[in-house]
Amino acid sequence: MRLSIFCALLLFFASGCSKFLEEPPEKRNNLEIKDTESLDLLLNFYNITFDRSRELVLATDNYELYKDYYDARPSTFTSSLQYILWMPALLEQQTYYWEQQFLKISYANTILASLDKVTGSQQDKKRLKEDAHLLRAYEYFQLATLFCLPYSEENRNQLGLPLKMSLSYDEDLRRKTLGQTMDFIEQELKLALETSETRSEEALWRVSKVGAQAFAARFYLYLHDYEKALAYADACLNSYSTLINYEAYFAPQMRTFMSNGGSYTQPNGSTDFRFGEFYLSRMMYNHTGNAVPSQELMDLYDKINDYRYDAFMVEDYSLNRSAVPGWAAYMQFGSIGLISGPTTAEMYLIRAECRARNNDAAGAIQDLNTLRRERYKSGTYVDLTEADFADKKSLLQFIIDERRREFPFTLRWYDIKRINTDPANILDKITITRHFYEYDGVSVNTNQMRTYTLAPGDKRFAWPLPRIDIQLSRGDIEQNPYD
Amino acid sequence: MNLRISTRPGPAPQMLKAMKLTIVFLTAAFLQVSANGIAQNITFSGENVPLQTVFSAVKKQTHYVFFYRNDDMSLARPVTVHFHNARIEEVLDELFKGQPLTYSIKGKTIVVSAKPLVRPEKTEHTPPPVDIRGRVTDSNGEPVSGASVQVKGTDIGVSTDVNGFFELKNVPENAILVFTGANVETLEVRVNGRTAINVTLQARISELTEAEIVVTGYQKLDSRRSSGAFGYLGADKIASRPTTDLATAMEGMFTGLRVYEEAGSTRFNIRGLGTMTLGVADPLIVVDGFPVGNGLADINPNDVQSVHVLKDAAAASIWGARASNGVIVITTKKAKEGLHVNANAFIGIQEKIDLDQANPIARSADALEWEKYLWENDKLFSSFSISDNVDGNNNPVSLGITLLNLRDLGRISQAEFDQAWNALKATDYRKDVYEHLLQNAFTQNYDITVSGASARNSFVFNTRYVEEKSGYRYSWDRSLLTNFRNTYRVTKWLDANLSLMAKFGRRNNSGATLSDIKSISPYERLLNPDGSYATMVGAHYQEFVDSLGAYFPHDWNYNLLQEIRSRDLRSEQNNLRLQVGLTFKLLKGLTFDTKFQFENYKTENKNYYSPESYYVRDQRNKWVDFNEATRQVTKMYIPAGGQLLQSFGTFRSYNFRNQLTYERQFGSKHELTAGVFTEIFSKISESYSAPTVYGYDPERLSMEVPQSYMIKSYWGGTNYQLTGMNSSMAYQNDRFFSVLGNLAYTFNKKYTLSGSFRIDASNLIVEDPKLRYSPFWSVGGNWKMDQEDFIKNIPAIDRLNMRLSYGHTGNVVLSTSIVPLIAISGVYPLTGAPYASIIDYGNPNLTWERTATVNLGVDYAFFRNKLFGSIEVYRKHGRDIVGAIDLPRLTGTSTQEFNTAEILNKGVEINVGTALPINRKVTWNANLNLSFNKSKVLNLMLLNYNYYAIRSPHFEEGRPVDAIYSYTYLGLNDQNVPYMRSVNGTTYTFNDVPPVVTDDREYMEYSGSRQPTTILGFQTGFSAYGFDVNVIINGEFGFVFRRPTFDYGILTNSKASSTIHSDFTDVLNNTAKGIPGMPPPDVLNLNNWGGYAQFLNTTIEKGDNVRIKEINVSYRVPGKLLAAAGLGSARVYFQLRDPEWIWLANDKGLDPMYIFNSRASNSAAAITYVRPAPSYKFGIAFGL
């Protein structure tokens, strides 16, 4: 009896405790990454793909800070003034956008760091690798357009980004040059372009050939490489060219909220990642809720027939108490989400611009008409013709304006930067001007007006990096100079 | 075994070696066992040795105990004997051959007595009665007080006094005296004409020198040889404090142990905080040798024999990786010889909670004043998103704001407004709350224990029923707790143990909670004057409810009381614990134990919301399609009927332990105790919350499946998911494997050297398996100075003992990981795709926390034990403490945990006790526990000290644990704006945005630490004429806390006007002390004001406090009455607890014990919890 008990014990220990300790401590939570499926699940975390930039909404000439609106309700603007008036001293206290961008990049880095260790088919690993590279390319590009000076040959040696490429805490965090940063993004993009994945309605935020190509078109346009931009836009449109007719969204009307003189129509369906024009799904989260459109922007539209005005611009927006009746707000598809990923519309406009620059006015106008037709109320659209444009510049300007109409609070910042450094130098450079009270970062002096300008070449086109990261990197990360 | 102080990972080879050694050891052991299976008998050789010497040898080898009277022993002749493996009967027969003594065996006790004298059958005359004086001592020579001395067969009897003396008059010369006492064996002694009789009573077998044993959970050790620092609390002390939970009985009873409440639960802290990870800061709780899963919750204090608190490394390192926070070892009661029945019952009643203390909010008029102020300055604050469109307002606002909005939109006239406004002003929520939501808590506790022991078997059966009516109406808690323990002596070499615990608990949580009460505006009522439910602010803007509510299927008004009455929130607990064990006595002194514990705790929550509840009505109304034109609900998404929400939790653990212990004396000078242990432990927690059952009818058990998963609300075209359809599941399995050993050697009964080692491994996720193992060890020494000749001769010193120890304990932090970890999160609603998120990016350098402790202790007893106690000095150095370090955000995270920090705790603990006889009937006793602790955080490589982190208790290099910073308030500057001073002397105002620096300490001053440096526990009382009166006084000193105050809070879209702190009245009247008055109307950043005002140095208060925690009075019914009633003992008792007799260092009357400025929360005001109201308990306990 005693012998057998002891033998049992002996056997138990002989079998070893290492196996006993191999059991993972949790299911569902705190799991080790063991297979490609886990990596796929990580990339399915759609919520983190949101673009959370306040800057893109508030900093351009499509936004306006009206003195009277402010007077009526200062609190609507107090936390936004630093963005609207480009104040690096305050902006360097903000970390949110930076943090969110690097969160996405760390997901990509986790994928790339895990691929060699996980089980799964080679095809899956290849796809995941391409997905991660596309994610890094896209998000670093977003960072570069905000935190670095506009790209140009002259600016190549200006400060770029710190490039976090692994999960190691010991990585070199010093900023690369803008040139090196763009080269890195291009290299990432090239790896992504190797993909053969097709566009999938159900996973539009994930890698696809057209998604990578569409982003490539946007990327090269920013680098003023119109040839490549045209090639990629063309490639995209050859694969997928669906445009959504907006009529379907806004007629019949769904529900109108009446308020003090204003009304607000809710579209039949809100948009989300499934928006049919996406090559790569990205939504921007419009924090401010009511982006206040500038008069200049509103004047660019056909206010009656163009749905992009009629449905998106709520002229007398007063639904929210933080708004003041009498002032307009931009509400794309009635939600706080703005379409920001590359779409067929963007590809038509990139192709139009490149064609126009290439002196293919007919081709450019054809692309414009294709797009604009879907934006107007049915039966109201009149095709543009070459006769409508006096010269190459006016055609190009029209295309740039069309981009403003189409993407007023997502791509305008990027357009201003590239236009101001365009070596072709056809378009007028853009200076943003605001007339507002004297604001010193603490209080608004309502007795003193001031004109604020952001002119081409201004150092503030490179947004300040969060100060906390500079401090926590113990000086490895350098701040943008503002003289 | 070669053990070094190994830092950092890599003990795998040693570990494997250790395991192999264990196997070898075990193998060797069982081989010997089979060879010497019957070796349970006695081996002894001696020539002309006193009988007592043989007795002690027998006792050591067999656990038989001898009872005798010194007088009788003086008659004994020395013996010359040689035994080899002799049976006990043989030995005894041999020893008593020719002695004037005889013996009898009673269980494991051998009672030695003088042979009856041969007397003439009849004497001619009765001898004259004599007066007898004498003293009763125990086997350690210590006096036995309160023992009863009775002349057999008569009523004549007395009790011994505190020094054990007694005096009996007129006793027949040939009488037999019967000595009985609470914890000693009964002894009968013949007078034989003597006038002085001194007897030595043996402690009851099962409780042999109970107070002298340290139970480490693995072994019972002789405390007088132990080198460790431990605290002891015996059953008598626990019994003197009627309570339903053991934690309460431990308050103030130990040095170095802080018992406190934190966010509603009782927590322990042994010798300061030793980790920065909140979840693993609790001591390990061990019941009858096994760590248990749910702390003290399933322990009946009346079933507890002793509590040992293991404080230093020598005591606790035997528990290795889980012992850094100390260990609390609980031993349950063992059966005593014979059959015993003990019963105990008490009832307790508690006053209602004090709303002014629990919810210190402004009065109605003042709260309305603030709402009005905010409304009038509303365009500056961006606070209310109310539009003038009724149905656009989905969010609730307070009734005051609603009125203001209605007035300004012209929907009500100024007169109507004034009337409604004044009505609100005149309303006070407290009356309704006291009447309808609160009640006197009422506790009933019934407890019965049946125990018995015979030669082969002993058992304890204990059952307790507790019914607690909560202080909140409609809530109650009932539980039945049963313990059964049995030890069966199968053979001479084998004992079998079985222990079962079962607890069934039912709880009703339907009543209001404090947070429900805190969400009531001070001017809200529960009932209208006519008794109908008053309209309270629900989930929507009230004007919307009033004007459009009629179009919806259900009444859309909210009322808290109605809600409570329409819901039935139940929780059931079924807990089982099974312990089985076999003890093999293998060889002389060598014992092998194999033990197994299985725990299974199940919790089931069933929350039912009836169709009348707002919870259901709101959903039914809200989730609809609505035809704007016809004003009709065209589709309802939520099925009619009630809703049932269920969740289930299971905790399961398996613990398998094998231990080999060896205890032997060699010659008269050498004693050796050693043990080798292996342990395998797995604990599994699972939880599951079921999808909501819609359309539930509790009578018919019918339900309805919702038609559609995607639903729409009245307010928006967006698609929502039906709530409650996602069931959430979690599973956690923590596994440990441990090998440990210890050794203690005593030379000449004076010098003990001890050591222990342990290797722990757990199923941490690691890349290299060797990182799972971690070694811990300790060494210690004990010097029994009172055995030295130079002290032996000092009569004033009864005991003097010096201990020194050093060693390591550890702590497993599971909140972070070596490799990246992810969590699977189900389906993302928008995309319909399953997804996962990264939980931890992983830190390859992560290791286990370890704490090195040096402890020097002295135990003393002076002046015939009138003064006794201990003094401990320690230094506890926690290394590799895991702390969150701020990282640049571009790492994808803002913090990551690294083992960088160190926490140093140094302290002195003094325990002084006395039991002083005032006269023969009255004894004064007192016990003082004083603990001093100083902590310091070292090497916390934090670069970033944010104001929001440092204004609350936090860890900071160079400061004590829980340091707090404040803004240095200077009052108003020349522009009448409140301003503050930074460290470098510059000033900044309430209107300034705080300057952004990495180190906000530049702008703030150090205010002190939230951790008390001195803890006082003082108990004193009298025993007189059967009465015991005992007062328990606790105190904490040397710390600060932050007083919650008015936060200048902007009311957002909520009903929370109830959060306006009562300090607002003073702010309004400009009489506030320490915080500024009302902000000027053009202040833009009221948020700043709130952010500053709550954290000014003027809100720091001294925490020192002393309180009378309890007064216990009990009366022991005298023996005569008992005999008449057929009872063995009876006691009635009364307890007054939390009488609110408190001395506070702060002049605001704020009790720091119940103002918890959390480390986890940044809001100083948010977390305030309730001081228990005074409670009264009455009880009776008796034994058969």
Interface residues (C-beta under 8 A of the other chain):
Chain A: R2 L3 I5 F6 L9 L10 F13 A14 C17 S18 F20 L21 E22 E23 P24 P25 E26 K27 R28 N29 N30 L31 E32 I33 S38 L41 L42 N44 F45 Y46 N47 I48 A72 R73 P74 S75 T76 T78 L90 E92 Q93 T95 W98 E99 F102 L103 I105 S106 Y107 N109 T110 A113 S114 P162 K164 L167 Y169 L173 E202 A203 W205 M254 R255 T256 F257 M258 S259 N260 Q266 P267 N268 G269 S270 D272 F273 S318 L319 N320 R321 S322 G334 S335 G441 V442 S443 V444 P466 R467 I468 D469 Q471 L472 S473 R474 I477
Chain B: M19 T22 I23 L26 T27 A29 F30 V33 S34 G37 D378 K379 L380 F381 S382 S383 F384 S385 I386 S387 D388 N389 D391 G392 L582 F584 T594 E628 N658 T678 I680 S682 G716 G717 T718 M729 A730 Y731 Q732 N733 D734 R735 F737 A761 S762 N763 L764 I765 P769 R772 L814 S817 V819 P820 L821 I822 A823 I824 S825 Y828 L830 T831 G832 A833 P834 Y835 A836 S837 I838 I839 D840 Y841 G842 N843 D886 L887 P888 R889 L890 T891 G892 T893 S894 Q896 L943 N944 N991 D992 V993 V996 T998 L1084 N1085
